[in-house]
Amino acid sequence: MTKEIFDVLVIGGGPAGYTAALYAVRAGLSCLVLERMAAGGQMCETMHIDNYPGFTETIDGFTLGTAMQQGAERFGAKTVYDEVTAVKLDTPVKEITTAGGGYFAHTVIVATGATHRHLGLAREAELAGRGVGYCATCDGAFYRGKSVAVVGGGNSAVADALYLAGICEKVTLIHRRDTLRASRIHEAPLQNAKNIEIRYDSEVTALLGDGHLTGVTVRNKKTGETEDVALDGLFISIGRTPVTALFQDCLTLDASGYIVAGEDTVTSLSGIFAAGDVRTKPLRQIVTATADGAVAAEAAAAYLVGKQ
Amino acid sequence: MSVMKITAADFEKEVLACDKPVLVDFYADWCGPCKMLAPVLAQIAEEHPEYKICKVNVDEESDLAAKFGVMSIPTLFVIKNGEITNHAMGAMPKARVLDLF
């Protein structure tokens, strides 16, 4: 039996991946999505998505991700739940190896997204789930009435701080700059929250506690002074790091590890396209990820026509 | 087999006294990564009758969650002959869940 060669193989079942799949199958191409866990990707950790157009009520990321999957499968896209372990992308027929098998395709759309960035402090892994967390909406409830801190100054960090302020006794927001990067929509709620303290120009330099986090050492970058702050929980929300370990030897990546590709999603290898958060781009949002998916599918279709 | 929902009342009988290796998933209905992990665990329950796959709702069974020191969900424990032999946190693919046994 000869193995099926898909027109388009998508790695990653988030918004970029399933939009690419939707556009590919609607263009008459065969398309397989390889997803390591569940549709939606990073969206699954977001309980309230209010900036994806077309919804009159808030929607959670898991529901939206599943809807995107079903939307693509309605037109014939296939999904296999398996983790990609190796790729061979520089041949006319690309070969993708997974934990449970192997797949062939004429084009590959990389939509592997990004994951939580770690602080990189000693014992961070040991204390994860023991006071140190990366998902405030998942773990916030375990800190009811307690004292927690959020590290970061972007939209995710501020949204986490506001969410935790409704549950915890006190929330300290620790940010390394002198102003927040978060959108202005967060300003009023942040000012109105009585139990949020913001420490600007500050960084966490050590995690304290034996077996469970009991506090952190905070250093003021302007004065150089350090102080130990007692905490029950610390949520780290300092941005994302791209999931590109599989591609570091075959695709051109930027200094942060993102796949170098323009708005046309074209990468350094022919027939390989990058869509969503994994690509070098100015704004990483669900709506820009879905846009990338559509562009990548069109680019893959054009590549296939050119090859004939 | 499907994933069995466990309460404090039947934890002793269904988990600690079980003669098969047991995987216990501490989860909540509102947690995204828990929802991601659920189909993975359902698949393992179907494909691996040699294991018993259980889940504990941390909202309904907060004492049980506290007893196991659960501060992050999902948290998985592997229990063999009444003893915890491994644990892990967060959603993960099937192969990594199976590695816990």
Interface residues (C-beta under 8 A of the other chain):
Chain A: R36 M37 A38 G40 M43 C44 E45 T46 M47 D60 G61 F62 Y81 D82 E83 A99 G100 A128 G129 R130 G131 G133 C135 T137 C138 D139 A141 F142 G233
Chain B: A28 W30 C31 G32 P33 C34 K35 M36 L37 P39 V40 Q43 V58 D59 G69 V70 M71 S72 I73 T75 M89 G90 A91 M92 P93 K94 A95
